Amino acid sequence: MAAATRPFADLAERVLAGDRRAIGRAISVCENADPAAEPLIAELWPHAGRAMTVGVTGPPGVGKSTLAGALVGHLRSLGKSVGVIAIDPSSPFTRGALLGDRIRMSDHFLDPEVFIRSMGTRGHLGGVAEATFLAMLVLDAAGKDVLLVETVGVGQSEVEVRSLVDVVSLVLQPGSGDSIQAIKAGLMEIPDVICLNKRDHPAAASARRELHHALALGEEETRPVVVESAAVEGEGIVELWDALEDRRERLGPDGLRQRRRENLAQELVTIAAARSSARLRRLIGDELGGRLLDRLDAGEIDPVRAVAELQDAARDDT
């Protein structure tokens, strides 16, 4: 390996040894799209694929962070090490995460067997981007037993979390119309487990009925399991984890391998599309884009031809 990439080989060795500072640095390298991260990823990739990965998604304000924190506590009681990626809305000024590691799940921040990272969505609508995929790879290679990915919760785009994890928990709250909105947004198609949080809410009974009617329309084989919780009190967390483990185990080794293969295919397309989009935006903003727009304004070319020329330029730019 060339001397220029040697520091990243050393970093990879430290990540594989579970060094917290190395894990944080490796995630930052990936998050910043540093080209020198490529040899780092190449070193870590053969060591990934061992962790159980869980997505926690749902509308804003339903208690996802509290629930994720309670899950971390339960997992630690089982002796499992945990990696948490909390995807936050990005600041329009700094493009960083608005919510910090210390605010989320502060009870676990100093636990050496728990690594928590807040990541900005960087303008990606679903809150799931290349940086998240690579951060999961780093935590997996570092030996974490379970990875939790808590998404920003912005509607239909949350289906993207499906392509990152083994199992998904959709968190809903009684009394807010979340069940109906989830049905309209197509979110009922992605979870393995639906967690009705704040189960002591006065509207819990009506929320149960809504869920029952909504799920009755689906196939029994793929119908999500419904559990109820009161995350603030720590109630229902054991049942939630057991349901998530059961759904993963029901896939069997071949089913899990197939799901991960399908997820990887989808993620490769997502990452490739994002990179192509960034390249095209850069080209349309430079002199080439200005010339194309001038020719369009003058009627010298049509939009279809302009797109073709832009794509040709993008290919030459790689």
Rosetta blueprint (number, residue, H / E / L):
1 M L
2 A L
3 A H
4 A H
5 T H
6 R H
7 P H
8 F H
9 A H
10 D H
11 L H
12 A H
13 E H
14 R H
15 V H
16 L H
17 A L
18 G L
19 D L
20 R H
21 R H
22 A H
23 I H
24 G H
25 R H
26 A H
27 I H
28 S H
29 V H
30 C H
31 E H
32 N L
33 A L
34 D L
35 P L
36 A L
37 A H
38 E H
39 P H
40 L H
41 I H
42 A H
43 E H
44 L H
45 W H
46 P H
47 H H
48 A L
49 G L
50 R L
51 A L
52 M E
53 T E
54 V E
55 G E
56 V E
57 T E
58 G L
59 P L
60 P L
61 G L
62 V L
63 G L
64 K H
65 S H
66 T H
67 L H
68 A H
69 G H
70 A H
71 L H
72 V H
73 G H
74 H H
75 L H
76 R H
77 S H
78 L L
79 G L
80 K L
81 S L
82 V E
83 G E
84 V E
85 I E
86 A E
87 I E
88 D E
89 P L
90 S E
91 S L
92 P L
93 F L
94 T L
95 R L
96 G L
97 A E
98 L L
99 L L
100 G L
101 D L
102 R L
103 I L
104 R L
105 M L
106 S H
107 D H
108 H H
109 F L
110 L L
111 D L
112 P L
113 E L
114 V E
115 F E
116 I E
117 R E
118 S E
119 M E
120 G E
121 T L
122 R L
123 G L
124 H L
125 L L
126 G L
127 G L
128 V L
129 A L
130 E H
131 A H
132 T H
133 F H
134 L H
135 A H
136 M H
137 L H
138 V H
139 L H
140 D H
141 A H
142 A L
143 G L
144 K L
145 D L
146 V E
147 L E
148 L E
149 V E
150 E E
151 T L
152 V L
153 G L
154 V L
155 G L
156 Q H
157 S H
158 E H
159 V H
160 E H
161 V H
162 R H
163 S H
164 L L
165 V L
166 D L
167 V E
168 V E
169 S E
170 L E
171 V E
172 L E
173 Q L
174 P L
175 G L
176 S L
177 G L
178 D H
179 S H
180 I H
181 Q H
182 A H
183 I H
184 K H
185 A H
186 G L
187 L H
188 M H
189 E H
190 I L
191 P L
192 D L
193 V E
194 I E
195 C E
196 L E
197 N L
198 K L
199 R L
200 D L
201 H L
202 P L
203 A L
204 A H
205 A H
206 S H
207 A H
208 R H
209 R H
210 E H
211 L H
212 H H
213 H H
214 A H
215 L H
216 A H
217 L L
218 G L
219 E L
220 E H
221 E H
222 T H
223 R L
224 P L
225 V E
226 V E
227 V E
228 E E
229 S L
230 A E
231 A H
232 V H
233 E H
234 G L
235 E E
236 G L
237 I H
238 V H
239 E H
240 L H
241 W H
242 D H
243 A H
244 L H
245 E H
246 D H
247 R H
248 R H
249 E H
250 R H
251 L H
252 G H
253 P H
254 D H
255 G H
256 L H
257 R H
258 Q H
259 R H
260 R H
261 R H
262 E H
263 N H
264 L H
265 A H
266 Q H
267 E H
268 L H
269 V H
270 T H
271 I H
272 A H
273 A H
274 A H
275 R H
276 S H
277 S H
278 A H
279 R H
280 L H
281 R H
282 R H
283 L H
284 I H
285 G L
286 D L
287 E H
288 L H
289 G H
290 G H
291 R H
292 L H
293 L H
294 D H
295 R H
296 L H
297 D H
298 A L
299 G L
300 E L
301 I L
302 D L
303 P H
304 V H
305 R H
306 A H
307 V H
308 A H
309 E H
310 L H
311 Q H
312 D H
313 A H
314 A H
315 R H
316 D H
317 D H
318 T L
